[in-house]
């Protein structure tokens, strides 16, 4: 009698660290593809004409004071990024 055992998926650990300007080479194409796919599914034109625009934008954000930027790494490879603008309160 054959028995089938469902394998348990293995999840590689994801680490988060501060982004550096040189990370933009890996993050720019990821950003481009993500926004391209979202826009295409909704029938909108792409936000960026090509991946190099994403690289330039993220390079600027990763190195600019006032932005808190992080990258996610899995198995030693960058798999995503996020940027937040840091505001100071005005009272």
Secondary structure as the mmCIF struct_conf table of DSSP 4:
data_model
#
loop_
_struct_conf.conf_type_id
_struct_conf.id
_struct_conf.beg_label_comp_id
_struct_conf.beg_label_asym_id
_struct_conf.beg_label_seq_id
_struct_conf.end_label_comp_id
_struct_conf.end_label_asym_id
_struct_conf.end_label_seq_id
HELX_LH_PP_P HELX_LH_PP_P1 UNK A 6 UNK A 10
STRN STRN1 UNK A 14 UNK A 18
HELX_RH_3T_P HELX_RH_3T_P1 UNK A 21 UNK A 23
HELX_RH_AL_P HELX_RH_AL_P1 UNK A 24 UNK A 42
TURN_TY1_P TURN_TY1_P1 UNK A 43 UNK A 43
HELX_LH_PP_P HELX_LH_PP_P2 UNK A 44 UNK A 46
BEND BEND1 UNK A 47 UNK A 50
HELX_RH_AL_P HELX_RH_AL_P2 UNK A 51 UNK A 63
BEND BEND2 UNK A 64 UNK A 64
TURN_TY1_P TURN_TY1_P2 UNK A 65 UNK A 66
STRN STRN2 UNK A 67 UNK A 74
TURN_TY1_P TURN_TY1_P3 UNK A 75 UNK A 76
STRN STRN3 UNK A 77 UNK A 85
#
